[in-house]
Amino acid sequence: MKKMNIRKSISLITAAALILGSFLLPAASTTALAKGGSSVQKDDTNVKNDDLDDVEVFGNYTFKLPDSWEDCVSYEDDESDAIYYFIEEEDDIPMFMVLKESLLDYVSSSELKTLTEEDEYEILDYFREGVTEGEDFENLTESTETKIAGNPAITFSFTGEIYGDNDVRISVFIDKEDVDVYCLMLMEEEDAKHSYFKDMEKIEKSFCKIGEEPEIPEDLAVSVYEALEEVTSYSARSVFEIEMEATEYGESYDMKLLMDHELEATLGKKASCHVTMNESIVSEALGLSDGDYTMTNEICIINSGKKTTAYYREDGEDWEIEDLDDDDSDLAEVVEYIDPLYNFEFFEKLADGSIEYEVEPELTEVDATKFYVMEMDLSGDDLKLAIDAQFFLAGAYISEEADYEDVTSHVTIYIDADTFLPSTVVIDMPEVGDQIVYSMMGIDDTEVTTCTIVTDYIGFDEFDKIEEPDV
């Protein structure tokens, strides 16, 4: 039977590791695969989370399944203290499982008292040897030492004949406090057109001890950029606001400039975008109330793979259309303006350490969603890059001559603690407000009190393409 075969195959893999561990290290009991026990604790009195509807609970941990597993089928195996998730139908691959064993299957009670982190990683390596020794696995990777929910962990992968020809990723971590070993495994068809290995990485990062806050990753920016590398499309809104006292021809007046930009973008070989720009000016001294002076422009860049077409219109007028050839200078100018929308270069520089940042020690909760908060002070080219990335089509408005070298602006980034994707970016830059006003409006005598860009990332991977305007 298919159901028996796949579970038997999985049990053989995990049992091999446990048996080897029992022989190499003193053990206080037989393998936990022979034990019974409850696999999934759906109702735990220690759970402090107000709402666990969107999380899985296993052993003493919670974790979240990515959206692609939202409608998956699950199976609880009480005999082996495990839970299985099948993305399509039960007992078929792709499959993700979590198995819990006793740490006392690897060490004696006396050894447990003096167990160091180095010893824990040694035990985890024994686990890997038990899985792979004597097996004809291909593409076997070395163990990558990491942490899962703050616990010592290793990750490795291989290709082997288990349930057909499969690619397998395994992560194992030790919870010394609760004397447990957790094994996470994902199995899919070899060279599957769509791999779920990245999903497993997200699951690992979401593991959290019941009643505790998620651990802040040692290098949060790397996790953020890795998550962004998987993005194929996104939508966002950027609001640029300046409040100032301006003086012209000896007359002073207040002014508030708002530029509200909405963006949809697809990434990859056919990267395209649609930007709607709403601009307004409010000034009590000039008699301009909200809505009195507004302008709406739209730009749509469609890349079909064979050609690039630009669409533009102002205040609802008819679309202007231009085909942009590869050697066209207009295309080069457009690409310069829109390139920051596609490449996430700012987040890449955070990930590679080119830009320094700090992370708030506690998570911030807004509307029942938890966020990591990154803080940084930027100047020079780093500040320009941040502005270009968050203020859509900034190059079309802000002169390249704007000098950011002698000013410092504060940037705050809210990162979704579940997905590691950016949620909101706030750039507070009053020191460069006067330069921006001059480059945009030609006013050279200003006292800027507020100059901010707030970008909200609305959604990721919610659409496949940018629709061409109906001309």
C-alpha positions in Angstrom: 0.0 0.0 0.0 1.3 3.5 -0.8 0.5 4.7 2.7 2.6 2.1 4.3 5.5 2.4 1.8 6.1 6.1 2.3 5.9 5.9 6.1 8.1 2.8 6.2 10.7 4.5 4.1 10.7 7.6 6.3 10.9 5.4 9.5 13.9 3.6 8.1 15.7 6.8 7.6 15.1 8.2 11.0 15.5 4.8 12.7 19.0 4.4 11.1 20.1 7.6 12.8 18.7 6.6 16.1 20.2 3.1 16.1 23.6 4.5 15.2 23.3 7.0 18.0 22.5 4.3 20.4 25.6 2.3 19.5 28.0 5.3 19.4 26.9 7.0 22.6 25.6 5.6 25.9 21.8 5.4 25.8 19.3 5.2 28.5 16.5 3.7 26.5 15.6 2.0 23.2 14.7 4.1 20.2 11.7 6.4 20.5 10.3 5.0 17.4 9.1 2.1 19.5 7.4 4.3 22.0 3.9 5.6 21.8 2.7 9.1 22.8 0.7 12.1 21.7 2.2 13.6 18.6 0.4 17.0 18.3 -0.6 19.1 21.4 -3.7 21.0 20.2 -4.5 22.2 23.6 -1.6 23.1 25.9 -2.2 25.0 29.1 1.2 26.6 28.7 0.3 28.2 25.3 0.4 32.0 25.8 -0.6 32.8 22.2 -4.0 34.4 22.1 -4.8 32.8 18.7 -3.2 29.7 17.4 -5.5 29.3 14.4 -2.7 30.1 11.9 0.1 28.1 13.6 0.9 24.4 14.0 1.7 23.1 17.5 4.0 20.1 17.9 5.7 19.0 21.1 6.7 22.1 22.9 6.9 24.3 19.7 4.8 26.3 17.4 5.6 26.8 13.7 4.0 28.2 10.6 3.4 26.7 7.3 4.0 28.9 4.2 1.1 29.9 2.1 1.8 27.2 -0.5 1.0 24.6 2.2 -2.2 26.3 3.3 -4.5 23.6 2.0 -2.2 20.7 2.6 -3.3 17.3 4.1 -1.9 16.4 7.5 -1.6 13.0 9.3 -0.7 12.5 13.0 1.2 9.3 13.8 0.9 8.7 17.6 3.0 5.5 17.5 6.1 7.3 16.3 5.3 10.7 17.8 5.3 12.5 14.4 3.2 14.5 12.1 3.2 14.5 8.3 2.0 17.1 5.9 1.2 16.3 2.2 0.9 19.2 -0.2 -1.4 17.4 -2.6 -2.9 14.2 -1.2 -2.2 12.0 1.9 0.8 9.7 1.6 2.1 11.2 -1.5 5.0 13.6 -2.1 5.9 16.4 -1.7 5.8 15.6 2.0 7.0 17.4 5.1 7.3 15.7 8.5 8.3 16.6 12.1 9.5 13.8 14.4 10.3 14.1 18.1 12.6 11.8 20.0 14.1 11.7 23.5 17.7 13.0 23.9 18.2 10.1 26.3 18.3 7.9 23.2 21.7 9.4 22.6 23.2 10.2 26.0 22.8 8.9 29.5 21.2 10.9 32.3 24.6 11.5 33.9 26.1 12.8 30.6 23.1 15.1 30.1 24.2 17.1 33.1 27.5 18.2 31.6 26.4 18.3 27.9 27.9 21.3 26.1 26.8 22.9 22.9 29.9 21.3 21.2 28.6 17.9 22.4 25.2 18.7 21.0 26.6 19.4 17.6 28.6 16.1 17.8 25.3 14.3 18.5 23.7 15.9 15.6 26.5 14.8 13.3 26.0 11.2 14.6 22.4 11.6 13.5 23.5 12.6 10.0 25.9 9.7 9.8 23.2 7.3 10.8 20.9 8.6 8.0 23.6 8.5 5.3 26.1 5.7 6.2 25.9 2.7 3.9 23.3 4.4 1.7 23.9 5.2 -2.0 22.8 8.8 -1.7 23.9 11.4 -4.3 24.4 15.1 -3.9 25.0 14.6 -0.2 25.9 17.9 1.4 28.0 18.6 4.5 26.2 19.5 7.7 25.5 23.2 8.0 25.5 24.2 11.6 22.7 26.6 12.5 20.1 27.4 15.2 16.4 26.6 15.2 14.4 28.4 17.9 17.8 29.2 19.5 18.8 25.5 19.7 21.8 23.9 18.2 20.8 22.5 14.8 22.3 21.1 11.6 20.8 20.9 8.1 21.8 18.6 5.2 20.3 17.3 2.0 20.7 14.5 -0.5 19.2 12.7 -3.4 18.2 9.0 -3.0 15.8 6.3 -3.8 13.3 6.3 -1.0 9.8 6.8 -2.4 10.8 6.8 -6.0 13.8 9.1 -6.7 13.7 11.9 -4.2 15.4 15.0 -3.2 15.5 15.2 0.6 16.3 18.0 3.1 16.7 17.1 6.8 17.2 19.5 9.8 17.7 18.3 13.3 17.9 20.3 16.5 18.3 19.5 20.2 16.3 21.0 23.0 18.5 20.2 26.0 16.1 21.8 28.4 13.2 19.5 27.5 15.6 16.6 26.7 14.2 16.2 23.1 15.6 15.8 19.6 13.4 17.2 16.8 13.9 16.0 13.2 12.3 18.0 10.3 12.3 16.4 6.9 11.0 17.4 3.5 10.9 14.9 0.6 10.0 15.7 -3.0 10.5 14.2 -6.5 14.1 14.5 -7.7 14.7 17.7 -9.8 11.0 18.6 -9.2 9.9 21.6 -11.4 9.0 23.4 -8.2 11.1 22.7 -5.1 9.8 23.3 -1.6 13.2 23.4 0.1 12.8 27.2 0.5 9.5 26.5 2.2 11.2 24.3 4.7 13.7 27.0 5.4 10.8 29.3 6.3 9.3 26.7 8.5 12.6 26.3 10.4 12.8 30.0 11.0 9.3 30.1 12.3 9.9 27.5 15.0 9.2 29.0 18.4 9.1 27.6 21.9 5.5 27.7 23.3 5.1 30.9 25.4 8.3 32.5 24.0 9.0 35.1 21.4 10.6 34.0 18.1 14.4 34.2 18.2 15.9 37.1 16.3 18.1 35.5 13.6 21.8 36.1 14.0 21.8 37.8 10.6 18.3 39.1 10.0 19.2 41.0 6.8 20.4 37.7 5.1 17.0 36.1 5.9 15.2 39.1 4.5 17.2 39.2 1.3 16.8 35.4 0.8 13.0 35.8 1.2 13.0 38.7 -1.4 15.0 36.5 -3.8 12.0 34.2 -4.0 9.6 37.0 -4.8 8.2 37.1 -8.3 5.8 40.0 -8.0 4.8 42.6 -5.4 2.8 45.7 -4.8 3.6 48.7 -2.6 2.7 52.2 -1.7 5.2 55.0 -1.0 4.2 58.4 0.5 6.7 61.2 0.2 5.8 64.2 2.5 7.5 67.5 3.0 6.3 70.3 5.3 8.2 73.6 5.1 8.2 77.3 5.3 9.2 78.7 1.9 10.4 82.2 1.0 10.2 83.7 -2.5 10.5 87.3 -3.5 10.5 88.4 0.1 7.2 86.6 0.9 7.1 83.6 3.2 4.4 80.9 3.2 3.7 77.5 4.5 3.5 74.5 2.2 2.9 70.8 2.4 3.9 68.6 -0.6 2.5 65.1 -0.8 3.6 62.5 -3.4 1.6 59.3 -3.1 3.0 56.6 -5.4 1.4 53.2 -5.9 3.3 50.4 -7.5 2.8 46.9 -9.0 5.8 45.1 -10.3 6.7 41.7 -11.7 10.3 40.5 -11.6 12.5 38.2 -13.6 13.1 38.2 -17.4 9.8 40.0 -18.2 10.1 42.5 -15.4 7.3 45.1 -15.8 5.7 47.7 -13.6 2.7 50.0 -13.3 3.2 53.2 -11.2 0.4 55.6 -10.3 1.6 58.9 -8.9 -0.7 61.2 -7.1 0.7 64.6 -6.2 -0.8 67.4 -4.2 0.1 70.7 -2.6 -1.6 72.2 0.5 -0.9 75.7 1.7 -3.0 77.8 4.1 -1.2 81.0 3.1 -1.7 80.4 -0.6 -5.3 79.3 0.0 -4.7 75.7 -1.2 -6.7 73.2 0.7 -6.4 69.5 0.4 -7.7 68.5 -3.0 -7.4 72.0 -4.5 -4.1 71.3 -6.3 -3.7 67.7 -7.4 -2.2 65.8 -10.3 -2.2 62.2 -11.2 0.3 60.6 -13.6 0.6 56.9 -14.6 3.6 55.1 -16.1 3.3 51.5 -17.2 6.4 49.6 -18.5 5.6 46.3 -20.2 8.3 43.8 -21.1 7.0 41.0 -23.3 10.3 39.3 -23.5 10.7 40.5 -27.1 10.2 44.2 -26.7 9.7 46.9 -24.1 6.7 49.3 -24.4 6.2 52.4 -22.3 2.8 53.8 -21.6 2.3 57.3 -20.0 -0.7 59.4 -19.3 -1.4 62.6 -17.2 -4.6 63.3 -15.3 -6.7 60.6 -17.0 -5.9 61.8 -20.5 -5.3 59.3 -23.4 -2.3 57.0 -23.1 0.9 57.9 -24.9 2.7 54.8 -26.2 6.4 54.3 -27.1 8.2 51.2 -28.1 11.7 51.2 -26.5 14.4 49.6 -28.5 17.5 48.0 -26.9 19.7 50.7 -28.2 17.3 53.5 -27.5 18.6 56.2 -25.2 15.1 56.6 -23.9 15.1 53.0 -22.7 18.4 53.5 -20.9 16.9 56.5 -19.1 13.8 54.6 -18.1 15.8 51.6 -17.0 17.8 53.8 -14.7 14.7 55.1 -13.1 12.9 51.8 -12.6 15.8 49.5 -12.0 15.6 49.9 -8.2 12.0 48.6 -8.3 13.3 45.2 -9.5 16.6 44.3 -7.9 16.3 44.9 -4.2 19.9 46.2 -4.2 19.4 48.1 -0.9 18.4 44.9 0.9 21.2 43.1 -0.8 23.7 45.6 0.6 22.2 45.1 4.1 22.6 41.3 3.7 26.3 41.5 2.6 27.3 43.7 5.4 27.9 46.8 3.3 25.3 48.8 5.3 25.4 48.5 9.1 22.2 48.2 11.1 20.8 47.3 14.5 17.8 45.2 15.5 15.5 46.0 18.3 15.9 43.3 21.0 12.1 42.8 21.3 9.5 42.2 18.6 7.0 44.8 17.9 3.3 43.8 17.5 0.9 45.8 15.3 -2.6 44.6 14.6 -1.8 41.0 15.8 1.3 40.8 13.5 4.8 40.7 14.9 7.7 42.5 13.4 11.4 42.6 13.7 12.5 46.3 13.7 15.8 47.2 12.0 17.3 50.7 12.6 20.1 52.4 10.8 21.6 55.9 10.1 22.6 56.5 6.4 24.4 59.1 4.4 26.1 59.4 1.1 25.5 56.8 -1.6 23.7 54.5 0.9 21.1 57.1 1.7 20.6 57.8 -2.0 20.1 54.1 -2.7 17.6 53.9 0.1 15.7 56.9 -1.3 15.8 55.5 -4.9 14.5 52.1 -3.7 11.7 53.4 -1.5 10.5 56.5 -3.5 9.4 55.0 -6.8 10.9 56.7 -9.8 12.9 59.0 -7.5 15.4 59.7 -10.2 12.7 61.4 -12.3 12.2 64.0 -9.5 15.3 64.3 -7.5 18.4 65.8 -9.2 21.5 63.6 -9.3 23.3 66.7 -7.9 21.6 66.4 -4.5 24.4 66.0 -2.0 23.9 63.4 0.7 27.5 63.3 1.9 27.3 65.7 4.9 23.8 64.7 6.1 22.6 61.7 8.1 19.1 60.3 7.8 17.5 57.7 10.0 15.8 54.6 8.5 13.5 52.2 10.2 12.4 48.9 8.6 9.7 46.6 9.9 10.2 43.0 8.9 7.3 40.5 9.2 8.5 37.9 11.8 6.7 35.1 9.9 7.7 35.7 6.3 11.0 37.7 6.8 9.6 40.1 4.1 9.7 43.8 4.6 6.4 45.4 5.7 7.2 49.1 6.1 10.2 51.3 5.5 10.4 54.8 7.1 13.1 57.3 6.0 13.3 60.4 8.1 15.4 62.9 6.2 14.7 66.6 7.1 18.4 67.5 6.5 18.0 66.9 2.8 14.6 68.3 2.4 15.8 71.7 1.2 17.8 70.0 -1.6 14.9 67.9 -2.7 12.6 70.9 -2.7 15.1 72.8 -4.9 15.6 69.9 -7.3 11.8 69.4 -7.6 10.4 72.9 -7.5 13.3 75.3 -7.9 12.7 77.0 -4.5 16.0 77.7 -2.8 15.0 79.4 0.4 13.1 76.9 2.6 13.0 75.8 6.2 11.9 72.2 6.2 10.3 70.8 9.3 9.2 67.4 7.9 10.7 65.3 5.1 9.8 61.6 5.2 9.2 58.7 2.9 7.0 55.9 4.2 6.8 52.8 2.0 4.3 50.0 2.8 4.7 46.7 1.0 1.1 45.6 0.4 1.5 42.1 -0.9 4.0 39.6 -2.5 3.4 37.1 -5.2 -0.3 37.9 -5.6 -0.3 38.3 -9.4 1.6 36.9 -12.3 1.8 39.8 -14.8 1.1 43.5 -15.3 -1.9 44.1 -17.5 -1.3 46.4 -20.5 -3.4 49.6 -20.4 -6.6 49.6 -22.4 -5.7 52.1 -25.0 
